[in-house]
Amino acid sequence: MTNKAPVIYRTTIQPEWLDYNDHMNVAYYVLIFDHAGEEVVKNIGLGAEVTKKTGISWMVLENHITYNNEVVLGQPIEVRMQLVDHDSKRLHFYFEMYAQNDDGTEYLASTLEQMAMCVDLNARKSSTFPAEILANIEVLAAEQADLPKPENIGRTIGIRRK
């Protein structure tokens, strides 16, 4: 078994994502992580089609993001996802964005820790995951059970004083 979470999403940095520093603007890191999150929920059976049929969906409650290294125009990136924890209503995710260099090496560009919740859109409130989706979450959790706990989760923000 690999020591890394699986790749869930791949893309390439687009011109409209750049800012005046000629690297990707901070807002687009979140966009990429959001696309990766969409892939995760689709894979567990809670994609857009299911939501349209059932009114059951997911919403993000909290994000903690780090910007570790810049990415630039045309650079390929991939996002890895680890399911850190879950219960009958919530998912605790950890995402890592890796940028690819021209020589094939990669580096950590950004991380995102996220808490998401199952919601009933008809009632506009939290809901338990449907049984078949919860079963898929349990399978995902079992597949990732041997992954080490990410070092970056649970971070706080503040100015370090000496």
Secondary structure, 3 states (H helix, E strand, C coil): CCCCCCEEEEEECCHHHECCCCCECHHHHHHHHHHHHHHHHHHCCCCHHHHHHHCEEEEEEEEEEEECCCCCCCCEEEEEEEEEEECCCEEEEEEEEEEECCCCCEEEEEEEEEEEEEEECCCCEECCCCHHHHHHHHHHHHHCCCCCCCCCCCCCCCCCCC
